[in-house]
Amino acid sequence: MIHPTQTKKLLEDILLEVSWAKIAKQYFGKSASWMYNKLSETDGNGNIGGFTKAEKEQLQGALYDLAQRIRKTADKLEQ
């Protein structure tokens, strides 16, 4: 199991490259503040929070989808 404080560390390579607000809205139907609280492992009230197992799986799917969309767009540049 991933320790909650490791979420940002795991995403470190892409943390500043991704629009987390757009991922929150498009893939979760949530606000930017919801996503930033999840990434910071808080619940918005100063308590410990973070992603549930289901939310981690959903985030993984969102990142896979985004990666695929980026690759498809990059491939179009070859044409």
N, C-alpha and C positions, 0 to 999 in steps of 0.2 A: 504494500500500500504506500502511496506517495504521501509524505508528510505535508500538511497544508502549507507550510511556509516555503515549500519548494515549487509552487505553481509558477511564480514569476521566473524563477531560475530555469525551469524547464522551457519556458517560452522566450527566454532571454535573447536568442538569436533573431527572433522576429518581432519582439515586443514593440519596437518603435516603427516597424515597417507596416504594421497592420492597423486598419481602422477598427478598433474594438467596439466602438459605438455602432458602426454599421453591422458588424457581426452580431452584436446583441439584438439589434432590431430585426435583421433579416432572418437569422437562424433561431433566435429564441423568443422573438416578439417582446423583448424587454428594452429598458432604457439604457443609456450609456452609463449612468450612475450604478445601475444594477451590475453591469459587467465589471466596472472598475472596483466595486466592492468585492465581487467574486475574485478578481485577480489579486486583490490585496488581502484576501482571506478574512474579510470582515462582513458583518451582516448589515451594515449601515447604521447600527446603533452603538458601534464600538466593541461589540462582542465578536468572538471568533466565528467565522463563517467559512465560505469557500464553496467550491463546486461539489455537488453530490456525485455519486458514481454515474448516475444517468446523465447529468449535465456534462461530465467529463467526456462521456461517450458522444454526446451531442456536439460538443466543441471539437472533438476529434473529427467527426463527420464534416463539420463546417470547414475545418482547415483542409481536409482532403478535397472537398468540393471547390474551395477557393484555389487550391493548388492546381486542380484540373482545369479550372477556368483560365488561370494565368497561362498555363502551358498551351492550351488551345489558342489563346490570343497571340502568344509568342510565335506559335507555328504559322499563323496567318501572315506574319511579317516575311516569311520566306517566299511567299507567292508573288 
